[in-house]
Amino acid sequence: MSKFPIPRINTRLGLHYFPDVVHYRTTNLKNWLPELNALGVSWLTLHAPSDRAIPEAFLKGLLDQNIEPILQFKMQIDDPQPLEDIITLLSTYARWGIHYIILFDRPNSRAAWTATDWTQIDLVERFLDRYLPYAESALQAGLIPVFPPLEPGGDYWDTAFLKTSLQAIMRRGEQKIIDNLIVGAYASARQRPITWGRGGPQRWPKTQPYISSSSTEDQCGFHIFDWYIPIIESVTQKPASLILFEAGAQLNEINSGNITKLDPDEHTLRNLSLINAVVSENIKKSKLKGIKSSHTIIDPVPPQVISCNFWLLSAALNSPYLPNAWYKPDGTTLPVVESINKFISENLIIPKPKSTISTSFQKGKEKSISHYLLLPSYEWGVVDWHLDLIRPFVKQHQPTIGFSLEEASKAARVSVIGGIQAFSQDDLLTLKTAGCIVNRISRDGTSIATSQ
């Protein structure tokens, strides 16, 4: 049992929200809460601006739905926001019920420093000189500063940087920092086997910093926690606590300037296996559903890991992170979304939080239609392309066909034809809050959008 604040129902499953600061409106909250609940998410990592606060209504809306926000301040090490300004923000967030923040990012990476600062001696000591005043202020405000995740491997080897940092914090007598220590770790699978590095240095004692070998594995994979936990516990003599970030398999991974692409089906298989390991303590005792022989079954993620935040919920149309976004701006999703929704609904014991979203449709009634195919209609009539598209679908599924959003709300499952120009995310939200499982049908006739 963690000594730190955790959601009332903690699946340990988290996601990174948009990698920007412009999606914090009330409408965004209403759109995304049903999706997050359906995915079993109990943690959400948010990009926090250092010059203004994320709206209180957005943060409290997450907390009310049993979702713990983690605020990530990616301040520049060489030019951080003035401490007095940050203190005001931190006090405000603590008053609103926020618990976790991250200050700075990847301090073991050359890109986080100016060229002059990077080449000077005692890099770790100089980072702590800048980091600790902010971390201490966070603690005084009632927040928990997560030690910033390091670049796995990194220009300064991350395991060495972590060990040296903790030793220096101990030497400086920062006992309150140690007593409230949570370490962040980037846990991307990096296109490697999802078992990469499992067992840590005890299993791979010949692993050397900066040296790649076909006979050894290292911390640069999902099992980074197996390498960090022994470092933390040996230095602090206390049980380790970690939060994983940017976790899981990614469709597009940039390594040494080269982009490696993963097949969407393989992306789904790998992430579903990892999610199973994260949420295992909440799995029903009955036979596991949704995991096939093609999935790699790995050991449960150890209890020292408080939460595991996968990359990435969504991104704006012009964002460089869009290829890895599970939800696309046009309303479609990667296949992993539907698979996770199904896996969560069939396997996890998660009481649904009370909905704070109002809807004009009556919920709780038994559905009178099992499957409804919702078509858009225009002033000039029905688009021929839509009629051509639905023929094989109708033959296979035999749904009720219609054009009424209200009538569709009476169905247990709704398949929607058309993009957001025909049916907006708010329309889909209306159906979901009416208790419907919703899929959007793509141009090639495959179902690739969200389910409840």
C-alpha positions as CSV (number, residue, x, y, z in Angstrom):
1,M,0.0,0.0,0.0
2,S,1.5,3.3,-1.1
3,K,2.0,6.0,1.6
4,F,1.3,8.6,-1.0
5,P,-2.2,9.9,-2.0
6,I,-3.7,7.7,-4.6
7,P,-7.1,7.6,-6.3
8,R,-9.9,5.9,-4.4
9,I,-10.0,3.2,-7.1
10,N,-6.4,2.9,-8.3
11,T,-5.9,0.9,-11.5
12,R,-2.4,2.4,-11.7
13,L,-3.2,2.9,-15.4
14,G,-2.6,6.5,-16.6
15,L,-2.2,8.4,-19.9
16,H,-0.5,11.6,-21.1
17,Y,-3.0,14.2,-22.0
18,F,-2.5,16.6,-25.0
19,P,1.2,17.7,-25.2
20,D,0.1,21.4,-25.1
21,V,-1.7,23.8,-22.8
22,V,-4.7,24.7,-24.9
23,H,-7.1,21.8,-24.2
24,Y,-8.3,22.7,-20.7
25,R,-11.8,24.0,-21.5
26,T,-14.9,22.7,-19.9
27,T,-16.0,21.3,-23.3
28,N,-12.7,19.3,-23.5
29,L,-13.4,17.9,-20.0
30,K,-16.9,16.8,-21.0
31,N,-15.5,15.2,-24.2
32,W,-12.7,13.2,-22.6
33,L,-14.1,12.0,-19.3
34,P,-16.2,9.2,-20.9
35,E,-13.2,8.1,-22.9
36,L,-10.9,8.1,-19.8
37,N,-13.4,6.2,-17.7
38,A,-13.9,3.6,-20.4
39,L,-10.2,3.1,-20.6
40,G,-9.9,2.5,-16.8
41,V,-7.7,5.5,-16.4
42,S,-7.0,6.7,-12.8
43,W,-4.0,9.0,-13.6
44,L,-3.5,11.7,-16.2
45,T,-0.3,13.6,-16.9
46,L,-0.9,17.2,-17.9
47,H,1.5,19.7,-19.4
48,A,1.5,22.6,-17.0
49,P,2.4,26.1,-18.1
50,S,4.7,27.9,-15.6
51,D,3.1,31.3,-16.1
52,R,-0.5,30.6,-15.4
53,A,-2.7,27.9,-13.8
54,I,-4.7,25.1,-15.5
55,P,-8.3,26.0,-14.9
56,E,-9.7,24.8,-11.5
57,A,-12.8,23.4,-13.1
58,F,-10.8,21.1,-15.4
59,L,-8.6,19.8,-12.5
60,K,-11.5,19.3,-10.1
61,G,-13.5,17.6,-12.8
62,L,-10.8,15.0,-13.1
63,L,-10.5,14.6,-9.4
64,D,-14.3,14.2,-9.0
65,Q,-14.1,11.3,-11.5
66,N,-11.4,9.4,-9.6
67,I,-8.6,10.6,-11.9
68,E,-5.4,11.9,-10.3
69,P,-3.7,14.7,-12.3
70,I,0.1,14.9,-12.5
71,L,1.3,18.3,-13.5
72,Q,4.5,18.4,-15.5
73,F,6.4,21.7,-15.5
74,K,9.0,21.4,-18.3
75,M,11.0,24.5,-17.2
76,Q,14.4,25.3,-18.7
77,I,17.1,24.4,-16.3
78,D,19.2,27.4,-17.3
79,D,16.2,29.9,-17.2
80,P,13.4,28.6,-15.0
81,Q,10.4,30.6,-14.0
82,P,11.2,32.8,-11.0
83,L,10.7,30.8,-7.8
84,E,8.3,33.4,-6.3
85,D,6.0,33.0,-9.3
86,I,6.1,29.2,-9.1
87,I,5.3,29.3,-5.3
88,T,2.1,31.2,-6.1
89,L,1.1,28.5,-8.6
90,L,2.0,25.6,-6.3
91,S,0.0,27.0,-3.4
92,T,-3.0,27.4,-5.7
93,Y,-2.8,23.9,-7.0
94,A,-2.4,22.4,-3.5
95,R,-5.5,24.3,-2.4
96,W,-7.4,22.8,-5.4
97,G,-6.5,19.3,-4.3
98,I,-3.6,18.5,-6.6
99,H,-0.9,16.2,-5.1
100,Y,1.8,15.5,-7.7
101,I,4.0,17.8,-9.8
102,I,7.2,17.3,-11.9
103,L,9.7,20.0,-12.0
104,F,12.2,20.1,-15.0
105,D,12.7,17.3,-17.5
106,R,15.5,15.0,-18.6
107,P,18.4,16.9,-16.8
108,N,20.8,14.1,-17.9
109,S,20.3,15.2,-21.5
110,R,22.6,17.6,-23.3
111,A,19.5,19.3,-24.8
112,A,18.3,20.4,-21.4
113,W,21.3,22.6,-20.8
114,T,23.1,25.4,-22.6
115,A,26.3,24.3,-24.3
116,T,28.4,26.2,-21.7
117,D,26.6,24.7,-18.7
118,W,26.7,21.2,-20.0
119,T,30.5,21.2,-20.3
120,Q,31.2,22.4,-16.8
121,I,32.0,19.9,-14.0
122,D,29.7,18.7,-11.3
123,L,26.6,18.6,-13.5
124,V,24.5,16.7,-10.9
125,E,25.4,19.1,-8.1
126,R,24.6,22.1,-10.3
127,F,21.2,20.6,-11.3
128,L,20.4,20.0,-7.6
129,D,21.3,23.6,-6.8
130,R,18.5,24.7,-9.2
131,Y,16.0,21.8,-8.5
132,L,16.0,21.6,-4.7
133,P,14.6,25.1,-4.0
134,Y,11.6,24.4,-6.2
135,A,11.1,21.0,-4.8
136,E,11.3,22.3,-1.2
137,S,8.8,25.0,-2.0
138,A,6.5,22.3,-3.5
139,L,6.7,20.3,-0.2
140,Q,6.0,23.4,1.8
141,A,2.9,24.1,-0.3
142,G,1.6,20.6,0.4
143,L,2.6,19.0,-3.0
144,I,4.8,16.0,-3.8
145,P,7.6,16.9,-6.2
146,V,8.3,13.8,-8.4
147,F,12.0,13.6,-9.2
148,P,12.1,14.4,-12.9
149,P,12.3,11.5,-15.3
150,L,15.7,11.0,-17.0
151,E,16.4,10.2,-20.6
152,P,17.0,6.4,-20.6
153,G,20.6,6.0,-21.4
154,G,21.0,9.7,-22.0
155,D,24.1,11.8,-22.7
156,Y,24.9,11.4,-19.0
157,W,24.0,7.7,-18.2
158,D,20.7,7.9,-16.4
159,T,21.3,5.2,-13.7
160,A,24.6,7.0,-12.8
161,F,22.8,10.4,-12.7
162,L,20.1,9.0,-10.5
163,K,22.4,7.3,-8.1
164,T,24.7,10.4,-7.8
165,S,21.7,12.7,-7.4
166,L,20.2,10.6,-4.5
167,Q,23.6,10.4,-2.8
168,A,24.0,14.1,-3.1
169,I,20.5,14.8,-1.7
170,M,21.3,12.5,1.3
171,R,24.7,14.2,1.8
172,R,23.0,17.6,1.8
173,G,20.7,16.5,4.6
174,E,17.5,16.9,2.6
175,Q,15.6,14.4,4.7
176,K,12.2,15.8,3.8
177,I,12.9,15.3,0.1
178,I,14.0,11.7,0.8
179,D,10.9,11.0,3.0
180,N,8.6,12.1,0.2
181,L,10.7,10.8,-2.7
182,I,8.9,9.6,-5.8
183,V,11.1,9.0,-8.9
184,G,9.8,9.5,-12.4
185,A,11.0,7.2,-15.2
186,Y,10.4,7.1,-18.9
187,A,9.3,3.6,-19.8
188,S,8.9,3.5,-23.5
189,A,9.3,0.0,-24.9
190,R,11.5,1.5,-27.7
191,Q,10.5,-1.0,-30.4
192,R,12.3,-3.6,-28.4
193,P,10.8,-6.8,-26.9
194,I,8.5,-5.7,-24.0
195,T,10.5,-8.0,-21.7
196,W,13.7,-6.0,-22.4
197,G,15.8,-5.4,-19.3
198,R,13.5,-7.5,-17.1
199,G,15.2,-8.5,-13.9
200,G,17.5,-5.4,-13.8
201,P,21.2,-5.5,-12.9
202,Q,20.8,-8.7,-10.9
203,R,19.9,-10.6,-14.0
204,W,22.2,-8.5,-16.3
205,P,25.3,-7.9,-14.2
206,K,27.6,-7.4,-17.2
207,T,25.7,-4.4,-18.5
208,Q,28.0,-1.3,-18.8
209,P,27.0,2.3,-19.3
210,Y,27.1,3.6,-22.9
211,I,28.0,0.1,-24.2
212,S,25.5,-2.0,-26.3
213,S,26.0,-5.7,-26.4
214,S,24.1,-8.6,-27.9
215,S,24.7,-10.6,-24.8
216,T,23.2,-8.2,-22.3
217,E,20.1,-6.0,-21.8
218,D,19.8,-2.6,-20.1
219,Q,17.3,-0.2,-18.6
220,C,16.3,1.3,-21.9
221,G,12.8,-0.3,-22.1
222,F,9.6,-0.7,-20.3
223,H,11.3,-2.6,-17.4
224,I,13.3,0.5,-16.4
225,F,11.8,0.2,-12.9
226,D,13.8,-3.1,-12.4
227,W,16.9,-1.0,-12.6
228,Y,15.8,2.1,-10.7
229,I,14.3,0.3,-7.7
230,P,17.6,-1.2,-6.4
231,I,19.4,2.1,-6.9
232,I,16.8,4.0,-4.9
233,E,16.5,1.5,-2.1
234,S,20.3,1.0,-1.8
235,V,20.9,4.7,-1.5
236,T,18.0,5.8,0.6
237,Q,17.5,2.6,2.7
238,K,13.8,3.1,2.1
239,P,11.2,1.4,-0.1
240,A,11.2,2.9,-3.6
241,S,8.2,4.7,-5.2
242,L,8.1,5.4,-8.9
243,I,5.8,6.8,-11.5
244,L,6.3,5.7,-15.1
245,F,5.9,8.2,-18.0
246,E,5.6,7.9,-21.8
247,A,5.2,4.2,-21.2
248,G,4.4,1.5,-23.7
249,A,4.9,0.8,-27.4
250,Q,4.8,3.7,-29.8
251,L,3.9,3.6,-33.5
252,N,6.6,6.0,-34.4
253,E,9.8,6.0,-32.4
254,I,12.8,8.3,-33.1
255,N,16.2,6.8,-32.5
256,S,19.3,8.7,-33.4
257,G,17.3,10.8,-35.8
258,N,15.8,7.7,-37.6
259,I,12.0,7.0,-37.3
260,T,11.1,3.4,-36.6
261,K,7.5,2.5,-37.4
262,L,5.4,-0.2,-35.7
263,D,2.5,-2.0,-37.2
264,P,-0.8,-0.9,-35.6
265,D,-1.8,-4.4,-34.7
266,E,1.6,-5.1,-33.1
267,H,1.2,-1.7,-31.3
268,T,-2.1,-3.0,-29.9
269,L,-0.7,-6.4,-28.9
270,R,2.3,-5.0,-27.1
271,N,0.4,-2.3,-25.2
272,L,-2.4,-4.6,-24.2
273,S,0.2,-7.0,-22.7
274,L,1.8,-4.1,-20.8
275,I,-1.6,-2.8,-19.5
276,N,-2.4,-6.3,-18.3
277,A,0.8,-6.2,-16.2
278,V,0.0,-2.8,-14.8
279,V,-3.6,-3.5,-13.8
280,S,-3.2,-7.1,-12.7
281,E,-4.1,-6.5,-9.1
282,N,-7.6,-5.4,-10.2
283,I,-8.2,-8.3,-12.6
284,K,-11.2,-10.4,-11.9
285,K,-10.5,-13.9,-10.5
286,S,-12.2,-15.6,-13.4
287,K,-10.4,-16.5,-16.6
288,L,-8.6,-13.5,-18.3
289,K,-10.4,-12.3,-21.4
290,G,-9.0,-10.5,-24.4
291,I,-5.5,-11.8,-24.0
292,K,-4.5,-14.3,-26.7
293,S,-1.6,-16.6,-27.3
294,S,-0.1,-13.9,-29.5
295,H,0.3,-11.7,-26.5
296,T,3.5,-11.8,-24.4
297,I,2.4,-12.3,-20.8
298,I,4.8,-10.6,-18.4
299,D,5.0,-10.5,-14.6
300,P,2.8,-7.9,-12.8
301,V,4.4,-4.5,-12.5
302,P,5.8,-4.4,-8.9
303,P,3.9,-2.4,-6.2
304,Q,6.7,0.2,-6.0
305,V,5.3,1.6,-9.2
306,I,2.4,3.9,-8.1
307,S,1.2,4.5,-11.7
308,C,2.1,3.9,-15.3
309,N,1.2,6.7,-17.8
310,F,1.0,5.6,-21.4
311,W,1.8,7.8,-24.4
312,L,-0.4,9.4,-25.8
313,L,-4.1,10.3,-25.5
314,S,-4.4,12.8,-28.3
315,A,-2.7,15.7,-30.0
316,A,-3.6,18.6,-32.2
317,L,-3.6,18.3,-36.0
318,N,-0.3,20.1,-36.5
319,S,1.4,18.5,-33.6
320,P,4.6,16.4,-34.2
321,Y,3.3,13.9,-31.7
322,L,0.1,13.2,-33.7
323,P,1.3,9.9,-35.1
324,N,1.5,8.4,-31.6
325,A,-1.9,9.8,-30.5
326,W,-4.5,7.2,-29.7
327,Y,-7.3,9.6,-30.6
328,K,-7.1,11.6,-33.8
329,P,-8.6,15.1,-34.4
330,D,-10.9,13.6,-37.1
331,G,-12.6,11.4,-34.5
332,T,-10.9,8.2,-35.4
333,T,-8.7,6.2,-33.1
334,L,-5.8,3.7,-33.2
335,P,-7.0,0.1,-32.8
336,V,-5.5,-0.1,-29.3
337,V,-8.4,2.0,-28.0
338,E,-11.1,-0.4,-28.8
339,S,-9.0,-3.3,-27.5
340,I,-8.3,-1.6,-24.2
341,N,-12.0,-0.7,-23.8
342,K,-13.0,-4.3,-24.3
343,F,-10.2,-5.6,-22.1
344,I,-11.1,-3.2,-19.2
345,S,-14.9,-3.9,-19.4
346,E,-14.4,-7.7,-19.4
347,N,-11.6,-8.0,-16.8
348,L,-11.4,-5.2,-14.3
349,I,-13.4,-4.6,-11.2
350,I,-13.9,-0.9,-11.4
351,P,-17.0,0.7,-10.0
352,K,-18.0,3.5,-12.4
353,P,-17.7,7.0,-10.9
354,K,-20.9,9.0,-10.7
355,S,-21.3,10.9,-13.9
356,T,-21.1,14.7,-13.7
357,I,-22.2,15.2,-17.3
358,S,-25.8,16.0,-18.0
359,T,-27.7,14.5,-21.0
360,S,-31.1,15.0,-22.5
361,F,-31.6,11.3,-22.9
362,Q,-32.9,9.0,-20.2
363,K,-30.2,6.6,-18.9
364,G,-30.7,3.4,-17.1
365,K,-33.5,2.1,-19.2
366,E,-33.1,-1.3,-20.9
367,K,-32.1,-0.7,-24.5
368,S,-34.8,-1.4,-27.1
369,I,-32.4,-1.7,-30.0
370,S,-29.3,-3.9,-30.0
371,H,-27.4,-2.3,-32.8
372,Y,-28.1,1.0,-34.6
373,L,-26.3,2.2,-37.8
374,L,-26.5,6.0,-37.7
375,L,-26.2,7.7,-41.1
376,P,-25.8,11.4,-41.7
377,S,-28.5,13.2,-43.8
378,Y,-28.1,16.4,-45.7
379,E,-30.6,18.8,-47.3
380,W,-30.0,17.2,-50.7
381,G,-30.5,13.7,-49.3
382,V,-28.2,10.7,-48.6
383,V,-24.7,10.5,-50.0
384,D,-24.3,7.6,-52.4
385,W,-20.9,6.8,-51.0
386,H,-22.4,6.1,-47.6
387,L,-24.9,3.6,-49.2
388,D,-22.1,1.8,-50.9
389,L,-20.0,1.7,-47.7
390,I,-22.7,0.2,-45.5
391,R,-23.8,-2.8,-47.8
392,P,-21.2,-5.3,-46.5
393,F,-21.5,-4.0,-43.0
394,V,-25.3,-4.4,-43.0
395,K,-25.0,-8.0,-44.4
396,Q,-22.6,-8.9,-41.6
397,H,-24.2,-7.1,-38.6
398,Q,-27.9,-6.6,-39.7
399,P,-28.3,-3.4,-37.6
400,T,-31.3,-1.1,-37.4
401,I,-30.6,1.7,-39.9
402,G,-31.6,5.3,-39.4
403,F,-30.7,9.0,-39.3
404,S,-31.9,10.0,-35.8
405,L,-29.4,10.7,-32.9
406,E,-32.3,10.4,-30.4
407,E,-33.4,7.1,-31.8
408,A,-29.8,5.9,-31.9
409,S,-29.5,6.6,-28.1
410,K,-32.0,3.8,-27.5
411,A,-29.5,1.2,-28.9
412,A,-26.9,-0.8,-26.9
413,R,-24.4,-0.3,-29.7
414,V,-24.2,2.5,-32.3
415,S,-22.1,2.5,-35.4
416,V,-21.7,6.0,-36.8
417,I,-21.0,6.7,-40.5
418,G,-19.2,9.9,-41.3
419,G,-16.5,12.1,-39.8
420,I,-16.8,15.0,-37.3
421,Q,-18.4,17.2,-40.0
422,A,-21.4,14.8,-39.9
423,F,-21.3,13.8,-36.3
424,S,-19.2,15.8,-33.8
425,Q,-17.4,14.6,-30.7
426,D,-20.3,16.2,-28.8
427,D,-22.8,14.0,-30.7
428,L,-20.7,10.9,-29.8
429,L,-20.5,12.1,-26.2
430,T,-24.3,12.4,-26.1
431,L,-24.6,8.7,-27.2
432,K,-22.0,7.5,-24.7
433,T,-23.7,9.3,-21.8
434,A,-26.9,7.6,-22.9
435,G,-25.1,4.3,-22.2
436,C,-24.3,3.4,-25.8
437,I,-21.2,1.7,-27.0
438,V,-20.1,3.8,-30.0
439,N,-18.0,3.1,-33.0
440,R,-17.2,5.4,-35.9
441,I,-16.9,3.7,-39.3
442,S,-14.0,4.8,-41.5
443,R,-14.0,5.3,-45.2
444,D,-12.7,1.8,-45.9
445,G,-15.5,0.3,-43.9
446,T,-13.5,-0.7,-40.8
447,S,-14.5,0.4,-37.3
448,I,-11.7,2.5,-35.9
449,A,-13.2,4.9,-33.5
450,T,-14.1,5.0,-29.9
451,S,-16.2,2.7,-27.8
452,Q,-17.8,3.5,-24.5
